[in-house]
Amino acid sequence: MTDHPTTTWQAMQDGNVFYRRQQLYSVSEKLPKLDDHVIAGCRYSGPLALMRDSSKIIVLGKSNVASKTQIQIFSPAGRPLLTFSWDNGKIIRFGWTHDEQLAILNEDGVYRVYDLQGDYQQFSLGSDAAELGVIDARIHESGMVAMLSNLSLLEVKGWEGGQPLTLASPGISEPPHAWAVIPPDLNISRHVEVLLSAESTILTVDNLETIDQRISRGPFTHVSPSPNGKSLALLTFEGTLWVVSTDFQRSMAEFETRNVVGAEGLVQQVEWCGNDAILVTWDSLAVLVGPFGDTLQYLYSGPTFAVTEPDGVRVISTEVCDLIQKVPASTLSIFRPGSTSPAAILFDAWQSFSLKSPKADESMRSVRPDLSTAVDECIDAAGREFDPAWQRQLLNAAKFGRGFLDFDNPSDFINMGQTLKVLNAVRFYEIGIPLTYAQLFYTSPSHLISRLTTRNLHLLALRISTFLKLKPDVVLKHWASAKILRSRPSASGTGDEAELGGDEEVCKLIVDKFQQLGGADVNYAEIAKRAWEVGRPGLATKLLDHESRASDQVPLLLTMKEDRLALEKAVDSGDTDLVYHVLLHLHKRLQLGDFFRLIEDGGAKLAPASKLLQVYAREQNREMLRDFYYSDDRRVESAVLSLDEATRASDPASVLTSVKAAQKFFSEDKDRTFEAKMMDESHRLLTYQQVLEKETDGKVPFFGLSIIETIRTCLLNGMGKRADKIKGDFKVPDKRFWYVKLHALTAIRDFEGLDAFAKSKRSPIGYEAFVRHLVENGHNKEAIPYVAKCDSPRRADLYVECGEWRLAGKECKDRNDKTKLDELRKKCPNTLIQRELDQIATSMK
C-alpha cells in the first residue's frame, strides 16, 4: 500500500493551512552540478536549460570543459532533451517562452529562439542595441525587456521579431541592484511593467513614465513578483524579506532570513510558491515562508534550483525533483485528520463498504443531504493527487456516492477519469512533464499536445488527441514535417535524368496517414513549405497537389518559382483576385519577354489569365498591354489599342502618331486592308486639319473633326474653296456634300450664296430638301422660290408649308386639280383665304 496522502503534509498558521512536498522524480547523477551552471527553468512543468557559469573556477581533469559555450536542456526527470553549441558572442540572458522555446540574447542585441529540436529563428534588437551593447535582460513568457549600456530599456513584444519599443527613461546613473518584470497580461494597463531596485527605493517603469515608489528600505538583492502579478517579494542586503503589494500600498509580511537555523552563505533564490507563500533557498536548504511569517524547512543534499509555478514551486536538486504546494482545499477537506466534511464522510463510507462494514450505511445516511457536494469534492481531490492508487480510491468513492443520487450528470466524473489518464501518461519519467491538474487547465490540453509534438512524441500526442476528442491536425502536421526532415531522398538514374524517388514514397506515406487518421483539415501547404525549406522542391510540389485551397497553394508555388503551375492553380480556382496576385507577382519578378511567353505558351488553359491581364493593363498599365499584344503578334488588337490611345490623347502630335501606328498594324494584316485605308485617310485628314488651323491662326478648331464636320466648319467660316477641295480629295458624295452645304449656308443666312449654289448645277438632292430645311429653320419667304423648281404634284403642299395658300390655289388651278383644291379649302386657316380659294374654284367651273 502506498503512503497516505498526509504523509508529506506540514502545517502552518496553527494547523489551519498545510503544505506538502511531492517527490516527482529521482534524478540522481542525471544532472550536472547545478552550482557550476547558469540555469533557466520553464514554467508549467517544463524543462531546464543549463549553461556552464564562466565565472566559476573548474578544476582541470575533473570536468570536461567544452571550447565553445554549450546549452544543455533536461526534462524535469533529468533526461537530456537537447544539447547545442553557441557561437554568437557572449550570452547575456536566456529564458523560456510560453511555447517551450528557449530565447537566448547576446551582448550585441541579437537573440535566437530555439525549439526542442535545435532549430532556431534569429532576430535583433536593432542598431541602437548593437552599438551600445546589452548589459542585462529579463525574459518572460510573452517577450523580454533588455537593458542597454546607457541604462535605457527596450521591450520586445512576442517572439516573432517585432520592432523593439523604448520604455520611459528610468533616470538612473548606474545599473540597478536587482530588477524584475511584470508581464503585460498581469497588468490592468496591459503594458509591461519594470521594477528597478535603485538606491533605497523601487522605480516602476512602463512605456509612458517612471514612478519612484518613495520607499527607503532598499537596496534589494532580489525582486520577485508573484505569479498573478499582485504581490512582490523583496530581499534587502541585510537579509530582510519584505512582502508587499505591487502598488506598495499594503505591507503583507516581513521575515528575517538571517535567523534561519542552518542557513549558510548568501540567499540563492527568492521564488513564489503559488501566490500565497515564498521559497527562500540557500545551497542545500529551502525555507518556505508563509503569509504570517510561519516557516517550513526542506533539506537537500546539494545545490538546488527553484521554478515558480501557478500552484506551487518546483525544486530541482542533483538527486530529486520536488513539487512544494499548498494542499488543495478538496484534498484537505477529505484527508485532514478529524475532518467531518461531507467528502470525508463519503470517502470513509466507501472504505467501510469496501471492508463490508455496516458503518457504511450509517455514514451514507448522515451525508445524504450534502452527497452531491461530497461527490464533486472527491472527483476534484482525485485530480490533485499524483499517486494513481489514491486517484483510483477517490474516484471509486465518488462513483459509490453517485449511486445514491437521484439525478446525476456523469460528465465531470468521466472527464476527470480521462484527464487523469492523460496526466499520468505525461508524468511518466520517460516523458517527463509532471503537470498538475491546475497547470493543465492554466494552459489547456491543446497546449499540452503542442508540447508533446515539439519533443517528437507524435504517437502519444495522437493518442491523447483521440482520447480527448481533439482534432489530430496539429500532431499530423508536425509529424509530417519531422518525417520530411528525417527522410533522405533516394536518387534514381544518372545525370540530368536522376530523380528523387523518395519524394513519391514520402508523399504517399504522409497522405495515406492523414486519410487514415482523419486529418482532412490539415493544411498541406504548410507541410509543403517545410519540404521546400529543407531542399525538397519535388516533394513540396507533390504535397501541394493534395492541397484543396488554392489560396494556400499558390503563394508557396510562387516562392518555389513554379510559375506556370502557380498560375494554372490560380486560374483553376476561379478566384480573380488570386489570378491577379500571381500575374502582378510574376510581372514584377520576371523579364517582360519571359512573362509574356509564360502566358502565351499556356494556350487555352491560361486564356482566362490572359484576358484578366488585358483588362488590368487596359486600365492600369497600357504600356504593358502594348508590349503584350506586340509579343503575341496581335496586330488588330495593337491597332485598336493605338486608336483608343488616339481618342485619349490631347496633343495633336500624339494623335497623329497613334493613328499612323494603327494604320501600320492594320496594313500588316492582309484581311484588314479596308481598316488600313481608313486609317490612312484619317491621318491625311488630321494633317490637313492642322493646315486649316494654321490658316485661321488657330481661331477656328478643326483638329479631330470628321470629314463632314470639317467641310461644314469651312463653309461656316467662308472657306468654300477649302470645302470643295476636301470634297474632292476625300471623295465625298455629291448628295452628302449638297446637304452639308445647304445646312451650312442656311445657318449663316447666306441666302444669296444658297441661290447661287442651287443654280450652279442640277441639285442631286432635289429642291424639296431646300424648301423643307428653310421652312424648318423659319425662312418661309426664302423657301418660296425653290418650290417652283420642285415636282408639280408636290408644289401645292409645299406652298402651303411656306404659308402661301393663294399660290397653292393658283398651282391647283394651273394643274386643273379640283380635288386638291377642295382639300385645301377644307384645311384653310381663315375665312379670308377660304373666300379667295372659293373664287379660284368658281373660276375653274
JOQUI-V114238 format. One record per backbone hydrogen bond with DSSP energy under -0.5 kcal/mol. NH is the residue of the N-H (numbers start at 0). CO is the residue of the C=O. E is the energy in kcal/mol with one decimal. If there is no record, write none. Layout:
BEGIN
nh:NH co:CO e:E
nh:NH co:CO e:E
END
This chain:
BEGIN
nh:6 co:3 e:-2.2
nh:7 co:4 e:-0.7
nh:8 co:5 e:-1.5
nh:9 co:18 e:-2.4
nh:11 co:16 e:-3.3
nh:15 co:11 e:-0.9
nh:15 co:12 e:-1.4
nh:16 co:11 e:-2.0
nh:18 co:9 e:-2.9
nh:19 co:324 e:-2.6
nh:20 co:7 e:-1.0
nh:21 co:19 e:-0.6
nh:21 co:322 e:-3.0
nh:22 co:20 e:-0.6
nh:23 co:21 e:-0.7
nh:23 co:320 e:-2.9
nh:24 co:320 e:-1.5
nh:26 co:24 e:-0.6
nh:26 co:318 e:-2.7
nh:27 co:318 e:-0.8
nh:28 co:317 e:-1.1
nh:29 co:26 e:-2.3
nh:30 co:26 e:-0.8
nh:35 co:32 e:-1.3
nh:36 co:33 e:-1.8
nh:37 co:50 e:-3.8
nh:39 co:48 e:-2.1
nh:41 co:46 e:-2.2
nh:45 co:41 e:-1.3
nh:47 co:73 e:-2.9
nh:48 co:39 e:-2.6
nh:49 co:71 e:-3.2
nh:50 co:37 e:-2.3
nh:51 co:69 e:-0.6
nh:52 co:35 e:-2.8
nh:53 co:51 e:-0.8
nh:55 co:52 e:-1.8
nh:60 co:62 e:-0.6
nh:61 co:58 e:-1.7
nh:64 co:62 e:-0.9
nh:65 co:63 e:-0.7
nh:68 co:85 e:-0.7
nh:70 co:83 e:-2.9
nh:71 co:49 e:-2.7
nh:71 co:69 e:-0.5
nh:72 co:81 e:-3.0
nh:73 co:47 e:-2.4
nh:74 co:78 e:-2.7
nh:75 co:431 e:-0.9
nh:77 co:74 e:-2.6
nh:80 co:72 e:-3.3
nh:81 co:72 e:-1.5
nh:83 co:70 e:-2.1
nh:85 co:68 e:-3.4
nh:91 co:104 e:-3.0
nh:92 co:104 e:-1.4
nh:94 co:102 e:-2.1
nh:96 co:100 e:-2.4
nh:97 co:140 e:-1.8
nh:99 co:96 e:-1.5
nh:101 co:113 e:-2.2
nh:102 co:94 e:-3.3
nh:102 co:100 e:-0.6
nh:103 co:111 e:-2.7
nh:104 co:92 e:-2.8
nh:105 co:109 e:-2.5
nh:106 co:89 e:-1.7
nh:108 co:105 e:-1.6
nh:110 co:122 e:-2.3
nh:111 co:103 e:-2.3
nh:112 co:120 e:-2.3
nh:113 co:101 e:-3.0
nh:113 co:111 e:-0.6
nh:114 co:118 e:-2.5
nh:117 co:114 e:-1.8
nh:120 co:112 e:-1.3
nh:122 co:110 e:-3.0
nh:124 co:108 e:-2.3
nh:129 co:125 e:-1.7
nh:130 co:126 e:-2.4
nh:131 co:127 e:-2.9
nh:132 co:128 e:-2.3
nh:133 co:106 e:-2.7
nh:134 co:146 e:-2.7
nh:135 co:146 e:-1.4
nh:137 co:144 e:-2.5
nh:139 co:142 e:-2.8
nh:142 co:139 e:-1.3
nh:143 co:155 e:-1.7
nh:144 co:137 e:-2.3
nh:145 co:153 e:-2.9
nh:146 co:135 e:-3.2
nh:147 co:145 e:-0.5
nh:147 co:151 e:-2.4
nh:148 co:132 e:-1.9
nh:150 co:147 e:-2.1
nh:153 co:145 e:-2.7
nh:154 co:164 e:-3.4
nh:155 co:143 e:-3.0
nh:156 co:154 e:-0.5
nh:157 co:141 e:-2.7
nh:157 co:155 e:-0.6
nh:164 co:154 e:-2.7
nh:166 co:152 e:-2.4
nh:166 co:164 e:-0.5
nh:167 co:205 e:-2.3
nh:176 co:196 e:-2.4
nh:177 co:196 e:-0.5
nh:179 co:194 e:-2.0
nh:181 co:192 e:-3.2
nh:182 co:180 e:-0.6
nh:185 co:182 e:-1.6
nh:186 co:183 e:-1.6
nh:189 co:186 e:-0.8
nh:192 co:181 e:-2.0
nh:193 co:204 e:-3.2
nh:194 co:179 e:-2.8
nh:195 co:193 e:-0.6
nh:195 co:202 e:-2.7
nh:196 co:177 e:-2.8
nh:197 co:195 e:-1.0
nh:197 co:200 e:-1.5
nh:200 co:197 e:-2.2
nh:202 co:195 e:-2.7
nh:203 co:210 e:-2.9
nh:204 co:193 e:-2.9
nh:204 co:202 e:-0.6
nh:205 co:208 e:-2.1
nh:210 co:203 e:-2.9
nh:212 co:201 e:-2.5
nh:212 co:210 e:-0.6
nh:217 co:199 e:-2.3
nh:218 co:198 e:-0.5
nh:220 co:234 e:-3.2
nh:221 co:234 e:-1.1
nh:223 co:232 e:-2.3
nh:225 co:230 e:-2.5
nh:226 co:273 e:-0.7
nh:228 co:225 e:-1.9
nh:231 co:243 e:-3.3
nh:232 co:223 e:-2.4
nh:233 co:231 e:-0.6
nh:233 co:241 e:-3.0
nh:234 co:221 e:-1.9
nh:235 co:233 e:-0.5
nh:235 co:239 e:-2.3
nh:236 co:218 e:-1.2
nh:238 co:235 e:-1.5
nh:240 co:238 e:-0.6
nh:240 co:254 e:-3.9
nh:241 co:233 e:-3.4
nh:241 co:239 e:-0.6
nh:242 co:252 e:-2.8
nh:243 co:231 e:-2.2
nh:243 co:241 e:-0.5
nh:244 co:249 e:-2.3
nh:245 co:229 e:-1.9
nh:247 co:244 e:-2.2
nh:251 co:242 e:-2.8
nh:252 co:242 e:-1.5
nh:254 co:240 e:-2.1
nh:256 co:238 e:-2.8
nh:256 co:254 e:-0.8
nh:258 co:255 e:-1.1
nh:259 co:256 e:-1.3
nh:262 co:259 e:-1.3
nh:267 co:280 e:-3.2
nh:268 co:280 e:-0.9
nh:270 co:278 e:-2.8
nh:272 co:276 e:-3.3
nh:273 co:308 e:-1.0
nh:273 co:311 e:-1.6
nh:275 co:272 e:-1.1
nh:276 co:272 e:-1.4
nh:277 co:288 e:-2.4
nh:278 co:270 e:-4.1
nh:279 co:277 e:-0.6
nh:279 co:286 e:-3.0
nh:280 co:268 e:-2.2
nh:281 co:284 e:-3.3
nh:282 co:263 e:-0.6
nh:285 co:297 e:-2.6
nh:286 co:279 e:-3.1
nh:287 co:295 e:-3.3
nh:288 co:277 e:-3.6
nh:288 co:286 e:-0.6
nh:289 co:287 e:-0.6
nh:289 co:293 e:-3.6
nh:292 co:289 e:-1.7
nh:295 co:287 e:-1.7
nh:297 co:285 e:-2.9
nh:299 co:283 e:-2.7
nh:304 co:315 e:-2.1
nh:306 co:313 e:-2.9
nh:308 co:311 e:-2.7
nh:311 co:308 e:-1.2
nh:312 co:323 e:-2.5
nh:313 co:306 e:-3.0
nh:314 co:321 e:-2.3
nh:315 co:304 e:-3.1
nh:316 co:319 e:-2.7
nh:317 co:302 e:-0.5
nh:320 co:24 e:-2.4
nh:321 co:314 e:-3.1
nh:322 co:21 e:-2.5
nh:323 co:312 e:-2.8
nh:324 co:19 e:-2.1
nh:324 co:322 e:-0.5
nh:326 co:17 e:-2.8
nh:331 co:327 e:-2.7
nh:332 co:328 e:-2.4
nh:333 co:329 e:-1.4
nh:334 co:330 e:-2.7
nh:335 co:331 e:-1.7
nh:338 co:335 e:-2.3
nh:344 co:340 e:-2.3
nh:345 co:341 e:-2.4
nh:346 co:342 e:-2.5
nh:347 co:343 e:-2.3
nh:348 co:344 e:-2.5
nh:349 co:345 e:-2.4
nh:350 co:346 e:-2.2
nh:351 co:347 e:-2.5
nh:352 co:348 e:-2.5
nh:353 co:349 e:-2.5
nh:354 co:350 e:-1.5
nh:355 co:352 e:-1.3
nh:356 co:351 e:-3.3
nh:359 co:356 e:-1.6
nh:360 co:357 e:-0.9
nh:361 co:357 e:-1.0
nh:362 co:358 e:-2.4
nh:363 co:359 e:-2.4
nh:364 co:360 e:-2.0
nh:365 co:361 e:-1.8
nh:366 co:362 e:-1.7
nh:367 co:363 e:-0.9
nh:369 co:366 e:-1.1
nh:370 co:367 e:-1.3
nh:373 co:369 e:-2.1
nh:374 co:370 e:-2.6
nh:375 co:371 e:-2.0
nh:376 co:372 e:-2.2
nh:377 co:373 e:-2.1
nh:378 co:374 e:-2.2
nh:379 co:375 e:-2.4
nh:380 co:376 e:-2.8
nh:381 co:377 e:-1.8
nh:382 co:378 e:-1.3
nh:383 co:379 e:-0.9
nh:383 co:380 e:-0.5
nh:384 co:380 e:-0.6
nh:384 co:381 e:-0.9
nh:387 co:385 e:-0.6
nh:390 co:386 e:-2.1
nh:391 co:387 e:-2.6
nh:392 co:388 e:-2.0
nh:393 co:389 e:-2.3
nh:394 co:390 e:-2.3
nh:395 co:391 e:-2.5
nh:396 co:392 e:-2.2
nh:397 co:393 e:-2.2
nh:398 co:394 e:-2.7
nh:399 co:395 e:-2.6
nh:400 co:396 e:-2.4
nh:401 co:397 e:-2.3
nh:402 co:398 e:-1.1
nh:403 co:400 e:-1.8
nh:404 co:401 e:-1.4
nh:409 co:407 e:-0.7
nh:411 co:408 e:-0.6
nh:413 co:409 e:-2.6
nh:414 co:410 e:-3.0
nh:415 co:411 e:-2.3
nh:416 co:412 e:-1.9
nh:417 co:413 e:-2.3
nh:418 co:414 e:-2.8
nh:419 co:415 e:-2.6
nh:420 co:416 e:-1.6
nh:421 co:417 e:-1.9
nh:422 co:418 e:-2.9
nh:423 co:419 e:-2.8
nh:424 co:420 e:-1.6
nh:425 co:421 e:-2.2
nh:426 co:422 e:-1.7
nh:427 co:423 e:-0.7
nh:427 co:424 e:-0.6
nh:430 co:427 e:-1.8
nh:431 co:427 e:-3.1
nh:432 co:425 e:-2.5
nh:434 co:432 e:-2.4
nh:436 co:382 e:-0.5
nh:439 co:435 e:-2.1
nh:440 co:436 e:-1.2
nh:441 co:437 e:-1.2
nh:442 co:438 e:-1.6
nh:443 co:439 e:-3.2
nh:447 co:443 e:-1.4
nh:448 co:444 e:-2.1
nh:449 co:445 e:-1.9
nh:450 co:446 e:-2.1
nh:451 co:447 e:-2.1
nh:452 co:448 e:-2.2
nh:453 co:449 e:-2.0
nh:454 co:450 e:-0.7
nh:454 co:451 e:-0.6
nh:455 co:452 e:-2.0
nh:456 co:451 e:-2.6
nh:457 co:455 e:-1.2
nh:460 co:456 e:-2.2
nh:461 co:457 e:-2.8
nh:462 co:458 e:-2.4
nh:463 co:459 e:-2.6
nh:464 co:460 e:-2.3
nh:465 co:461 e:-2.5
nh:466 co:462 e:-2.5
nh:467 co:463 e:-2.6
nh:468 co:465 e:-1.0
nh:469 co:464 e:-3.3
nh:475 co:471 e:-2.8
nh:476 co:472 e:-2.6
nh:477 co:473 e:-2.1
nh:478 co:474 e:-2.8
nh:479 co:475 e:-2.6
nh:480 co:476 e:-2.0
nh:481 co:477 e:-2.6
nh:482 co:478 e:-2.7
nh:483 co:479 e:-2.2
nh:484 co:480 e:-1.9
nh:485 co:481 e:-2.3
nh:486 co:482 e:-2.2
nh:491 co:498 e:-2.6
nh:496 co:493 e:-1.5
nh:497 co:494 e:-1.5
nh:498 co:491 e:-2.6
nh:500 co:489 e:-2.3
nh:500 co:498 e:-1.5
nh:501 co:489 e:-0.8
nh:502 co:499 e:-1.5
nh:503 co:499 e:-0.5
nh:504 co:500 e:-1.0
nh:505 co:501 e:-2.7
nh:506 co:502 e:-2.6
nh:507 co:503 e:-2.4
nh:508 co:504 e:-2.4
nh:509 co:505 e:-2.4
nh:510 co:506 e:-2.7
nh:511 co:507 e:-2.7
nh:512 co:508 e:-2.1
nh:513 co:509 e:-2.2
nh:514 co:510 e:-2.5
nh:515 co:511 e:-2.4
nh:516 co:512 e:-2.2
nh:517 co:513 e:-0.6
nh:518 co:513 e:-3.1
nh:519 co:517 e:-1.0
nh:521 co:518 e:-1.4
nh:523 co:521 e:-1.0
nh:525 co:522 e:-0.6
nh:526 co:522 e:-1.1
nh:527 co:523 e:-3.0
nh:528 co:524 e:-2.3
nh:529 co:525 e:-1.6
nh:530 co:526 e:-2.1
nh:531 co:527 e:-2.4
nh:532 co:528 e:-2.4
nh:533 co:529 e:-1.5
nh:534 co:531 e:-1.6
nh:535 co:530 e:-2.8
nh:539 co:535 e:-2.3
nh:540 co:536 e:-2.4
nh:541 co:537 e:-2.0
nh:542 co:538 e:-2.4
nh:543 co:539 e:-2.1
nh:544 co:540 e:-1.1
nh:545 co:542 e:-1.6
nh:546 co:543 e:-1.5
nh:547 co:545 e:-0.5
nh:549 co:547 e:-0.8
nh:551 co:548 e:-1.4
nh:552 co:548 e:-1.7
nh:553 co:549 e:-2.8
nh:555 co:551 e:-0.7
nh:556 co:552 e:-2.1
nh:557 co:553 e:-2.4
nh:558 co:554 e:-2.0
nh:559 co:555 e:-2.5
nh:560 co:557 e:-1.1
nh:561 co:556 e:-2.9
nh:562 co:560 e:-1.5
nh:565 co:561 e:-2.4
nh:566 co:562 e:-2.3
nh:567 co:563 e:-2.6
nh:568 co:564 e:-2.6
nh:569 co:565 e:-2.1
nh:570 co:566 e:-2.4
nh:571 co:567 e:-2.7
nh:572 co:568 e:-1.5
nh:573 co:569 e:-0.7
nh:573 co:570 e:-1.1
nh:574 co:569 e:-0.8
nh:575 co:573 e:-0.9
nh:578 co:574 e:-2.0
nh:579 co:575 e:-2.7
nh:580 co:576 e:-2.2
nh:581 co:577 e:-2.1
nh:582 co:578 e:-2.8
nh:583 co:579 e:-2.8
nh:584 co:580 e:-1.9
nh:585 co:581 e:-2.8
nh:586 co:582 e:-2.7
nh:587 co:583 e:-1.7
nh:588 co:584 e:-1.7
nh:589 co:585 e:-3.2
nh:594 co:590 e:-2.7
nh:595 co:591 e:-2.4
nh:596 co:592 e:-2.4
nh:597 co:593 e:-2.1
nh:598 co:594 e:-1.4
nh:599 co:595 e:-2.8
nh:600 co:596 e:-2.6
nh:601 co:598 e:-0.7
nh:602 co:599 e:-1.2
nh:604 co:601 e:-1.0
nh:605 co:601 e:-0.5
nh:605 co:602 e:-0.8
nh:606 co:603 e:-0.9
nh:609 co:605 e:-2.1
nh:610 co:606 e:-2.3
nh:611 co:607 e:-2.5
nh:612 co:608 e:-2.4
nh:613 co:609 e:-2.0
nh:614 co:610 e:-2.3
nh:615 co:611 e:-2.6
nh:616 co:612 e:-3.1
nh:617 co:613 e:-2.3
nh:618 co:614 e:-1.1
nh:618 co:615 e:-0.6
nh:619 co:615 e:-2.9
nh:620 co:616 e:-1.2
nh:624 co:620 e:-1.5
nh:625 co:621 e:-2.4
nh:626 co:622 e:-2.2
nh:627 co:623 e:-2.4
nh:628 co:624 e:-2.5
nh:629 co:625 e:-2.2
nh:630 co:626 e:-2.6
nh:631 co:627 e:-1.8
nh:632 co:629 e:-1.2
nh:633 co:628 e:-2.9
nh:634 co:632 e:-1.2
nh:637 co:633 e:-1.9
nh:638 co:634 e:-2.4
nh:639 co:635 e:-2.7
nh:640 co:636 e:-2.3
nh:641 co:637 e:-2.1
nh:642 co:638 e:-2.4
nh:643 co:639 e:-2.4
nh:644 co:640 e:-2.3
nh:645 co:641 e:-1.9
nh:646 co:642 e:-1.8
nh:647 co:643 e:-1.1
nh:648 co:644 e:-1.5
nh:651 co:649 e:-0.5
nh:654 co:650 e:-2.0
nh:655 co:651 e:-2.6
nh:656 co:652 e:-2.2
nh:657 co:653 e:-2.4
nh:658 co:654 e:-2.6
nh:659 co:655 e:-2.5
nh:660 co:656 e:-2.2
nh:661 co:657 e:-2.3
nh:662 co:658 e:-2.5
nh:663 co:659 e:-2.1
nh:664 co:660 e:-2.5
nh:665 co:661 e:-2.6
nh:666 co:662 e:-2.1
nh:667 co:663 e:-1.0
nh:667 co:664 e:-0.5
nh:668 co:665 e:-1.7
nh:669 co:667 e:-0.6
nh:671 co:668 e:-2.2
nh:672 co:669 e:-0.6
nh:675 co:671 e:-2.1
nh:676 co:672 e:-2.3
nh:677 co:673 e:-2.4
nh:678 co:674 e:-2.3
nh:679 co:675 e:-2.0
nh:680 co:676 e:-2.4
nh:681 co:677 e:-2.5
nh:682 co:678 e:-2.3
nh:683 co:679 e:-2.3
nh:684 co:680 e:-2.8
nh:685 co:681 e:-2.5
nh:686 co:682 e:-2.3
nh:687 co:683 e:-2.5
nh:688 co:684 e:-2.6
nh:689 co:685 e:-1.6
nh:690 co:686 e:-1.4
nh:691 co:687 e:-2.3
nh:692 co:688 e:-2.1
nh:693 co:689 e:-1.9
nh:694 co:690 e:-1.9
nh:695 co:691 e:-1.5
nh:696 co:693 e:-1.4
nh:697 co:692 e:-3.3
nh:698 co:695 e:-2.0
nh:700 co:698 e:-0.6
nh:704 co:701 e:-2.2
nh:709 co:705 e:-2.5
nh:710 co:706 e:-2.6
nh:711 co:707 e:-2.7
nh:712 co:708 e:-2.6
nh:713 co:709 e:-2.3
nh:714 co:710 e:-2.4
nh:715 co:711 e:-2.6
nh:716 co:712 e:-1.3
nh:717 co:714 e:-1.4
nh:718 co:713 e:-3.4
nh:722 co:718 e:-1.8
nh:723 co:719 e:-2.4
nh:724 co:720 e:-2.3
nh:725 co:721 e:-2.5
nh:726 co:722 e:-2.3
nh:727 co:723 e:-2.1
nh:728 co:724 e:-3.3
nh:729 co:725 e:-2.5
nh:730 co:727 e:-0.7
nh:731 co:726 e:-2.2
nh:736 co:732 e:-2.5
nh:737 co:733 e:-3.1
nh:738 co:734 e:-2.2
nh:739 co:735 e:-2.2
nh:740 co:736 e:-2.8
nh:741 co:737 e:-2.8
nh:742 co:738 e:-2.4
nh:743 co:739 e:-2.5
nh:744 co:740 e:-2.9
nh:745 co:741 e:-2.0
nh:746 co:742 e:-2.1
nh:747 co:743 e:-1.7
nh:748 co:745 e:-1.1
nh:749 co:744 e:-2.5
nh:750 co:748 e:-1.6
nh:753 co:749 e:-1.9
nh:754 co:750 e:-2.3
nh:755 co:751 e:-2.6
nh:756 co:752 e:-2.4
nh:757 co:753 e:-2.3
nh:758 co:754 e:-1.6
nh:759 co:755 e:-0.9
nh:760 co:756 e:-0.6
nh:765 co:762 e:-1.0
nh:770 co:766 e:-2.0
nh:771 co:767 e:-2.8
nh:772 co:768 e:-2.2
nh:773 co:769 e:-2.4
nh:774 co:770 e:-2.7
nh:775 co:771 e:-2.8
nh:776 co:772 e:-1.4
nh:777 co:774 e:-2.0
nh:778 co:773 e:-3.3
nh:779 co:777 e:-0.6
nh:782 co:778 e:-1.0
nh:783 co:779 e:-1.1
nh:783 co:780 e:-0.6
nh:785 co:782 e:-1.0
nh:786 co:782 e:-0.6
nh:786 co:783 e:-1.7
nh:787 co:783 e:-0.8
nh:788 co:785 e:-0.6
nh:789 co:786 e:-1.8
nh:793 co:790 e:-1.4
nh:794 co:790 e:-0.7
nh:794 co:791 e:-1.0
nh:795 co:791 e:-0.6
nh:797 co:793 e:-2.1
nh:798 co:794 e:-3.1
nh:799 co:795 e:-2.1
nh:800 co:796 e:-2.2
nh:801 co:797 e:-1.6
nh:802 co:799 e:-1.5
nh:803 co:798 e:-2.7
nh:804 co:802 e:-1.0
nh:807 co:803 e:-1.4
nh:808 co:804 e:-2.6
nh:809 co:805 e:-2.9
nh:810 co:806 e:-2.2
nh:811 co:807 e:-1.8
nh:812 co:808 e:-2.3
nh:813 co:809 e:-3.0
nh:814 co:810 e:-1.6
nh:815 co:811 e:-0.5
nh:815 co:812 e:-0.9
nh:816 co:811 e:-2.9
nh:817 co:815 e:-0.9
nh:820 co:816 e:-1.7
nh:821 co:817 e:-2.7
nh:822 co:818 e:-1.8
nh:823 co:819 e:-2.1
nh:824 co:820 e:-2.5
nh:825 co:821 e:-1.6
nh:826 co:822 e:-1.1
nh:827 co:823 e:-1.2
nh:833 co:829 e:-1.5
nh:834 co:830 e:-2.5
nh:835 co:831 e:-1.8
nh:836 co:832 e:-2.4
nh:837 co:833 e:-2.2
nh:838 co:834 e:-2.4
nh:839 co:835 e:-2.1
nh:840 co:836 e:-2.3
nh:841 co:837 e:-2.5
nh:842 co:838 e:-2.2
nh:843 co:839 e:-0.7
nh:843 co:840 e:-0.6
nh:844 co:841 e:-1.2
END
